[in-house]
Amino acid sequence: MLEKLKIGVICYPSLGGSGVVATELGLMMAKRGHELHYISSSVPFRLLGRHENVHFHEVTLEGYAVFKYPPYDIALANRIAQVIESEQLDLLHVHYAMPHAVAAALGKDMAESDIGVITTLHGTDVTVLGHDEGLRNTVQYGINKSTIVTAVSNSLKQDTIELINPDKEIRTIYNFIDEETYRPIEPGTLKKELGIQEDEKVLIHISNFRKVKNIPDVVKSFQLILQKVNAKLLLIGEGPEMDSIRALVSELNLENHVLFTGKRNDMAELLAISDMMFHLSEKEAFGLVLLEALACGVPSVATNIDGIPEVITDGVNGFLVNLGDISEAANKAVQLLQDEDLRQRFIENGFQTVEEKFGSAKILEQYEQLYYEVAGKV
Ligand code: GMT
């Protein structure tokens, strides 16, 4: 039997995609008997509560008048060094290059350790920060200092090679689905609770409301859809663009048709009442919510950019549209919402996609192999 590993995980604790992947992956590894040590500023959301084989090491930082910007990255490196030594870790798995890959390199150096570091790139750490002259070299440094680098899609792998020019090979390991959480369930009473009529179709958009999510196009396209389909648009999440989206909804007189719910934890329930996911991002390395929707039986209309076509195949398990073409997006949405046979076909094909490409067992095995490789225990 293979030895159980002690794995240090560095990730953002918030609800963003990279944090979700880091925690779900860690929890599944813990169930396989490995010992997981999360190092972060607060307990990652999904780790709240007790989980066997999972430990949390908080990064603390005292305020000090001299600091204009408290040096979180340095405090993180300091904590990484401590945990490498105190827990005798076998490897580090870092999610999102900035600042985590750099902090891991520094922490490893401080601990005078030869521990292996896996860095998983998630998207904007390359596709946005890679364009920032003030950070590009640092992203490159973090990647080059890692032992193994993975990207969540082939598209992100290609973008990293072109934008960062790393001296490391990059391997693609797709994101996966936690089948216990994301599965079709009975709709229940949520539709009624949200004030949605039985005969109204439901379109859902879930994101962190950042500019890259291009939510104005979702709202403008929805206005066109309303000319043909009686529907409500659910906007789930929070983020910097929230105020401008609310203003746009009001300017277009769509208040009675658009529901802002804020952040929610009941994703499977929300997806159970949804007929279609609407996701018109201008950058998207993978699109974890599109995969979650497929697993819950909700087909998407999404933009044909970056890693999205690796999850959604146009005309098979959803529709892909050109970025910025809101009438094409509306036409495809109307087609999907008015043709239940087509929608059912997409749903069935979606289940097949999830099982064949993104099942947790398959992806976990790929990560576990990497863990043994990097820990020198193959
Ligand atoms: O932009 C976000 O939605 C958050 C970001 C993150 O790192 O938390 O998401 C990225 O990682 C997700 C998980 O791998 C991917 O599913 C998202 O596509 C990716 N976001 C972008 O590329 C914009």
Residues whose N, C-alpha, C, O or C-beta is under 5 A from the ligand:
A	BS01	GMT	G16 G17 S18 G19 H122 G123 T124 V152 V212 K283 E284 A285 F286 G287 L288
